[in-house]
Amino acid sequence: MIRLRKMQAGEFQDYLAYFIPDYAAEISTNYDVDPQAARVRAEQEVEADLGQGVDSPGQDLFCIAIDGARDALVVGYFWCKPGGNGGAVFISDFCILPPFRGKGYAKLALAALEAEYASAGHCDIRLRVAADNDRAQHLYQAAGFQATGINMRKPLAEERSE
């Protein structure tokens, strides 16, 4: 029902149109950064990691598509960083687009990602999930992920734009 396929160059801008505002909002909320400064930071980090688009070294970008759908309907995205020599794969971003949420696609997409990397000889999949994202935490736990630590922060100044 769900299949992963490598993102094509023409789809990269659609991905960034979703990802940058979403990531900037997370930076702003979780690190008390002004929204404009958070947007700049998100753009800089994306440029550092994905400066060559879908051909960026050490990065895998996937579209999550409904298998058999006409025009291969994209329902979400994965951005992953696979470790070398069968090392761990880190999920940098995973999104099921809003119109497709609540239909079971996330669980199917995670299973497809697991199969993709297991067949390539990788040892495990890792990720970071925001502390306030209960829905994602539940999804990952249901898919067999286990917490390995807790990220914490304490601001040292009242207002800082980093």
C-alpha positions as CSV (number, residue, x, y, z in Angstrom):
1,M,0.0,0.0,0.0
2,I,2.9,2.4,0.8
3,R,6.2,2.5,-0.9
4,L,9.3,4.6,-0.5
5,R,11.0,6.1,-3.5
6,K,14.0,8.3,-3.8
7,M,12.9,12.0,-4.1
8,Q,13.4,13.5,-7.5
9,A,15.1,16.8,-8.0
10,G,11.8,18.4,-9.1
11,E,10.2,17.4,-5.8
12,F,12.9,18.9,-3.6
13,Q,11.3,22.4,-3.5
14,D,7.9,20.9,-2.4
15,Y,9.7,19.2,0.4
16,L,11.5,22.4,1.5
17,A,8.2,24.3,1.3
18,Y,6.9,22.0,4.0
19,F,10.0,21.4,6.0
20,I,11.6,24.8,6.5
21,P,8.5,26.5,8.0
22,D,7.8,23.4,10.1
23,Y,11.4,23.2,11.4
24,A,11.5,27.0,12.0
25,A,8.4,26.7,14.2
26,E,10.0,23.9,16.2
27,I,13.2,25.9,16.7
28,S,11.2,29.0,17.7
29,T,9.0,27.0,20.2
30,N,11.6,24.8,21.7
31,Y,14.5,27.2,21.9
32,D,12.7,30.5,22.5
33,V,14.0,32.0,19.3
34,D,12.2,34.8,17.4
35,P,10.3,33.3,14.5
36,Q,12.3,35.3,11.8
37,A,15.6,34.2,13.4
38,A,14.3,30.7,13.6
39,R,13.5,30.7,9.9
40,V,17.0,31.9,9.1
41,R,18.5,29.2,11.3
42,A,16.4,26.5,9.7
43,E,17.4,27.7,6.2
44,Q,21.1,27.7,7.2
45,E,20.9,24.2,8.6
46,V,19.2,22.9,5.6
47,E,21.7,24.5,3.3
48,A,24.6,22.9,5.3
49,D,23.1,19.4,5.1
50,L,21.1,19.5,1.9
51,G,23.0,22.1,-0.1
52,Q,23.1,19.8,-3.2
53,G,19.5,18.9,-3.0
54,V,18.5,15.3,-3.6
55,D,22.2,14.6,-4.4
56,S,23.6,15.8,-1.1
57,P,26.2,13.4,0.1
58,G,25.4,11.3,3.1
59,Q,21.7,12.1,3.0
60,D,18.7,10.0,1.8
61,L,15.5,11.8,0.8
62,F,12.4,9.7,0.2
63,C,8.9,10.4,-0.9
64,I,6.3,8.2,0.8
65,A,3.8,7.3,-1.9
66,I,0.6,5.3,-2.1
67,D,1.5,2.2,-4.1
68,G,-0.7,1.8,-7.2
69,A,-2.2,5.3,-7.0
70,R,-2.5,7.2,-10.2
71,D,0.3,9.8,-10.5
72,A,2.0,8.2,-7.4
73,L,0.3,10.3,-4.8
74,V,2.9,11.6,-2.3
75,V,1.6,11.4,1.3
76,G,4.8,12.3,3.1
77,Y,8.6,12.4,3.3
78,F,11.6,11.0,5.0
79,W,15.0,12.6,5.4
80,C,17.6,10.2,6.7
81,K,21.3,10.0,7.3
82,P,22.6,6.5,7.0
83,G,25.8,5.6,8.8
84,G,28.6,4.0,6.9
85,N,29.4,0.3,7.0
86,G,26.0,-0.8,8.2
87,G,25.9,1.7,11.0
88,A,22.8,3.4,12.4
89,V,20.4,5.4,10.3
90,F,19.2,8.7,11.8
91,I,15.8,10.0,10.8
92,S,16.3,13.8,10.4
93,D,12.7,14.3,9.4
94,F,9.6,12.2,8.9
95,C,6.3,13.7,7.9
96,I,2.9,12.5,6.8
97,L,1.3,15.5,5.2
98,P,-1.8,16.8,7.0
99,P,-4.5,15.6,4.6
100,F,-3.2,12.0,4.9
101,R,-2.8,11.8,8.7
102,G,-4.8,9.3,10.8
103,K,-5.1,6.7,8.0
104,G,-2.3,4.4,9.1
105,Y,0.3,5.6,6.6
106,A,2.9,6.5,9.2
107,K,3.1,3.0,10.6
108,L,3.3,1.6,7.1
109,A,6.0,4.1,6.1
110,L,8.1,3.3,9.2
111,A,7.9,-0.4,8.3
112,A,8.9,0.3,4.7
113,L,11.8,2.4,5.9
114,E,12.9,-0.4,8.3
115,A,12.8,-2.9,5.5
116,E,14.8,-0.5,3.2
117,Y,17.6,-0.1,5.6
118,A,17.6,-3.7,7.0
119,S,18.0,-5.0,3.5
120,A,21.0,-2.7,3.1
121,G,22.6,-4.1,6.2
122,H,22.1,-1.3,8.7
123,C,22.0,-2.1,12.4
124,D,19.3,0.2,13.7
125,I,17.2,3.4,13.2
126,R,17.5,6.3,15.5
127,L,15.6,9.6,15.8
128,R,14.9,12.6,18.0
129,V,11.3,13.5,18.8
130,A,10.2,16.7,20.5
131,A,9.2,16.3,24.1
132,D,5.8,17.9,23.5
133,N,4.9,15.7,20.5
134,D,2.9,13.0,22.2
135,R,1.4,11.7,19.0
136,A,4.8,11.1,17.4
137,Q,6.1,9.5,20.6
138,H,3.2,7.1,20.7
139,L,3.7,6.2,17.0
140,Y,7.4,5.5,17.5
141,Q,6.8,3.4,20.6
142,A,4.1,1.4,18.9
143,A,6.6,0.8,16.0
144,G,9.1,-0.6,18.5
145,F,11.3,2.4,19.1
146,Q,12.7,2.7,22.7
147,A,13.8,5.9,24.4
148,T,17.6,6.1,24.8
149,G,17.8,9.5,26.6
150,I,16.2,12.8,27.2
151,N,17.3,16.1,25.6
152,M,17.2,19.0,28.1
153,R,17.8,22.7,28.0
154,K,17.8,25.6,30.4
155,P,17.8,29.2,29.0
156,L,20.4,31.5,30.6
157,A,18.9,34.7,29.3
158,E,15.3,35.9,29.1
159,E,15.4,36.8,25.3
160,R,18.0,35.5,22.9
161,S,17.8,35.1,19.2
162,E,20.9,32.9,18.8
